[in-house]
Amino acid sequence: MLEISRIKAISLDLDDTLWPIWPTIERAEKVLHNWMVDHAPMAAALFSSPLALREIRDYMAANRPELKNDLSAVRRESIRLALYRAGENPLMADEAFEVFFAERQRVTLYEDAEPALKLLSARFPLVSISNGNADIQRVGLGRYFRAAISAREFGVGKPDPRIFHAAAGAIEVAPENILHVGDDATLDGLGALNAGMQAGWLNRSDQLWPHEQEPHVTLTTLTELTALFE
């Protein structure tokens, strides 16, 4: 059971918690492909092949394990490898990545996201914890957060307790006084529990909780989250 009286801060996941991620990624990949058609047509043809893309991803996972927590670096170096294999200039990878990354920050929030952030940030310090590469400033939500912790910058991702503890340290609140809210049962829910936080599982799609250890509260919307504090 959730202990409301213990909560002094809230940490939040980003992708699929505040906005749906796959429409964003698909749109960013389309923008990237269109850029490549104009600037690197041979690489664009390579990127049109699901088999080739899968092989590039597998190669990056096997040969650049140090990048596993940095999705931006994985994406940039995958583009660089595709350019090289297509006989294009691999130095264009940085510009190509920036085209993708700029579009990746153009998210469409869930309807309940910004109203919830306004209410919650007026009462608690908020900190984001993400394994992804969204930038809360570029997304336009930075004013609601006291701090942002990402696997990309921290070097360790969820569900490792260390990234949750880093978030707690960033806002100077003990883990046991933080409620973490996110959509992923393992990365967010179990990760928060193992870090000593209270866990709020945001289950927008009626999934089954897969672990023996239960979250402190299950929510279907962020509106339900704000209602806890009325």
C-alpha positions, 0 to 999 in steps of 0.5 A: 500500500502506498504511504502518502505521508512518506512522499517528499518528492516524485521521480518520473520516467519519460518515454511512454509515461509522459508521451508515446515513444514509437510515433516519435521515433518513427517520425524521426526516422522518416525525417532522417531517411528523407535527409539521407535521400538528399545527402547520402542516397546510397546509405538511404537505400541501405537504411530502407532494408530491415535486414541491413538495419538489423545487422547494423544494430547487432554489430553495434551491440556486439562490437560497441558494448560500451555504448549500451546505455547511450542511445544517442551514441548507438544511433550516431555510430550506426548511421556512421557505419551505414554511411561507410558501408554504403560508400558515403562520407562517414563524417556526415554522421554527426549532421545526420544524427542531429536531424534525427535528434531534433525531430526526436525531441518533438513529442506529443504529450499524453493529454494528462501529462502537462496538467499533472506536471503542473500540479505535482511540481507545485507540491513536490520536487520532480526528477526525471529518470530515463534510459532514453535520450529525450532532453526535457529542456528541448521537449519543453518540460524543463520548468517542471523538473528540479533535475534530470538523470539519464542513463546516457549521462550517468552511465548506468540505466534502469533497473539498476538501483544506482540510477535511482539513487543518483536521482534521489541525490540530485534533489537531496531527498532520501530514496524511501521518501520518493515515489517513482512513477513509470510505465515499465514494470521491470525498469521502473516498477521493480527498479524503484522497489529494489532502490528502496523507493515507493513504486507507482506503475503507470499501466495505460494498456491493461497489462498484467504485472509480471513480478512477485513483488507488487508496486505500491500503487497501480495507475491508469493515468497521471490524473489518478496520480494527482488525485492521490494528493487532493 
